[in-house]
Amino acid sequence: MGAAAQIHSTEDARQLAKRRLPWMVFDYIDGAAGTETGAARNRAALDAIPLRPRILRDVSERSLATSLFGATAERPFGIAPMGMCNLSRAGADLMLARLAAREKVPHGVSTVSSTPLEEIIETAQGHAWFQLYFSGDGAGTFKLVERAKAAGYKTLVLTVDVPEVGRRPRELRHGFKMPFKIGPRQFIDFALHPSWSLSTLIEGKPQMANFDMPGFDFDRTESRARATWETLARLREAWPGNLVVKGVLDVDDAVALKAAGVDGIQVSSHGARQLESAPAPITVLPQIRAALGTSFPLFYDSGLRSGEDVLKAISQGADFTFFGRALQFAIAAAGESGLHQLWDVLSDELSIAMAQTGVCQIRGNNNQIC
Ligand SMILES: Cc1cc2nc3c(=O)[nH]c(=O)nc-3n(C[C@H](O)[C@H](O)[C@H](O)COP(=O)(O)O)c2cc1C
C-alpha cells in the first residue's frame, strides 16, 4: 500500500512525516514556542467546542463551496503561508500551488517561500495571496510589495505577530537556521533519513527564493519590531488590492484595523509558534466577530487538524479558514498524492459534519442550515 493510502487523518500524515523527515525538519514544522503549552491550550480549546447534531432535515444536497472577496472558493479552507515548504519535500510549494488552482482557494505565499513568488502565482493560476513580513527599516519590504503587485497578486497579507521571531527550543536544539548549514549534527540527521536527503538535497538545498533583488538581503531572525500603525497606513496607500492583517488576537486591535481600512483580519497565533502564553485564538474569535459586525471578512488559522475543526471555527465567527502544518505533514508523508489524499479526508470530514449538524451550505459566519 502506498503511503498516501495510509492517510486517514492529519495525525496519520504527521506520524508518516515524522518517520521520513530528518529530526531538524520535522521539529521545525511541528514545533511551537517555549514549552509548547500554547499549542496544547489551543488544541484543548478547539476540542472543548461541541457541534450540536440536528436531525431530520434533508441534508442530501450539500456544498462545501463558499465565497471569498467576491469569488467562489471550492472549500472554506485554504493554505496558510509557510516559509521554506520545500524542506518538507522538493517541489512542495508548487504542489500547494497546483492544489490552490484546482480548488480555487488561496495559497498563502510566504515572504520566505522556497520558490519565487512569481512562479507560485503563475502555477496557482492567480489563486495566491502574498504574505508580507515587515523587516529592518522597511526599505526592502516595500520593494517586495511592488514586486508582488507586478507579479499579479491581488491580496496582500501582512503578518504582524512576529516583531521578534519566537524561541522554539525544538528548532534551536537542532541548530536550525535559514539558510541552513550542514554541520556534523545535521550530517548524521540527514544520513539517518536517506529517502528525504536523496530526494531533497539532490534538487539543491532549499533556499529563501524571494531575495535575489539587489539591496535586499533577508535575515529570517532580523527584527521586525519597527513596524507601527504608520507603517500600516503607508502599506494601505501602496496596496490597491485586498489587504489582510494576520496574527490578531485582541478586540481593540481588530477594531482599529477595521478603522484603518484593511479588507480582512486573520485571527491567528501563528500556530502557537510565537507567544507561548497567547490566548487560544479560537476563544477570542467570537469576541472579535461581535466587535467587527457580521459582514466584515474574518479569517482563522491555528491548530486546525480536521474538517470538524473548520466547522467549529466557522461556528465561532470565521468566514474562511487556513491549514498550516497539516498540509506539510501530508506532503512530507506522501508527496502530491499525500496532499490530495489529506485534502479529500478534510473535505469528507467537513461534509459529514455538515450533514450531522444540519448544514447544507457554508455561508461564512452566517452558517446556513438546510
Ligand atoms: C513551518 C511553518 C512555517 C511558517 N511560516 C510562516 C510565514 O513565513 N509567514 C506567516 O505569516 N506564517 C507562517 N507560519 C504560520 C502559518 O501561516 C499559520 O499561522 C499556522 O501554521 C497555523 O497553525 P497550524 O499549523 O496549527 O495549522 C508558519 C507555520 C509553519 C508550521
The ligand as an ORCA input file, in Angstrom:
! r2SCAN-3c Opt
* xyz 0 1
  C       6.797     25.592      9.145
  C       5.954     26.819      9.274
  C       6.370     27.998      8.681
  C       5.574     29.138      8.775
  N       5.970     30.289      8.133
  C       5.150     31.363      8.144
  C       5.489     32.522      7.391
  O       6.511     32.572      6.718
  N       4.627     33.576      7.434
  C       3.458     33.551      8.172
  O       2.708     34.522      8.190
  N       3.133     32.456      8.881
  C       3.925     31.369      8.877
  N       3.565     30.247      9.565
  C       2.290     30.228     10.323
  C       1.129     29.759      9.443
  O       0.808     30.702      8.462
  C      -0.137     29.530     10.301
  O      -0.420     30.689     11.053
  C      -0.007     28.339     11.232
  O       0.761     27.306     10.656
  C      -1.393     27.818     11.568
  O      -1.352     26.830     12.536
  P      -1.360     25.255     12.205
  O      -0.017     24.927     11.668
  O      -1.591     24.658     13.544
  O      -2.467     24.997     11.218
  C       4.350     29.099      9.507
  C       3.952     27.901     10.096
  C       4.728     26.773      9.971
  C       4.239     25.494     10.603
*
